[in-house]
Amino acid sequence: MGRNSYPKHFHILLPLSRASAKVRGLQGLSLGPLIENYWNELRFSCVLSIQRLMRALLLLSVLLLSPLTAACNQQLIPNTDVVDVPENRKVIEFCEVYRHAVERREVGKLFSLAHPKYYENGGNIDASDDIDYAGLKEFLRERFSAAKGIRYEIRYRRIQRGSKNVILVDYTYSASYQLPSENGEDDWHRKVEDNRLELVPHKDSFLILSGM
């Protein structure tokens, strides 16, 4: 072939061949240390970022779990959901006196546990069914007059301190009571509900403001 007898696409290949020659010329350079340093820096940066992320996640988990752990570590009074501290035990001991008096239908005992300012709202705007201290004893007599047997179980849920030194006792009760039926037999009835007793300190014990 003559000087000008190259294939017509050969002029396209010439720049590529020159570029290839330049690359082959760079092959003599040692790029290993440069790449290794770059890789080490990148790896160190990644490790550092992961360590910071792990520390942040650990701190977050501690902050989130601390209240739950504290709550789990609190000892509860047996058969209740109430934290076991002397003040709460004293409240529940008083409420157990009330519970046993209900089971025994001891109207006089229950009346002695009531505060002179006892008041029970009937839950509506009609004040005729509200109960105050003066009407409490008659209300208790009517409540127990027909019942021939009562089983009254309480699950104490929460004890809180309200305003004016009032103690709020939230609980769920299961009341089973025996009533005469139309056929002359005594039938058992059962009722499960939530209730709240409101207490005020009195001498070394308490009195009930509301909730009987």
JONOR-V113324 format. One record per helix or strand of 3 or more residues. SS is the DSSP state (2 for helix, 1 for strand). FROM is the first residue (numbers start at 1). TO is the last residue. If there is no record, write none. Layout:
BEGIN
ss;from;to
SS;FROM;TO
SS;FROM;TO
END
This chain:
BEGIN
ss;from;to
2;10;26
2;32;73
2;86;103
2;107;112
2;127;129
2;133;145
1;149;161
2;163;165
1;166;180
1;186;202
1;205;210
END
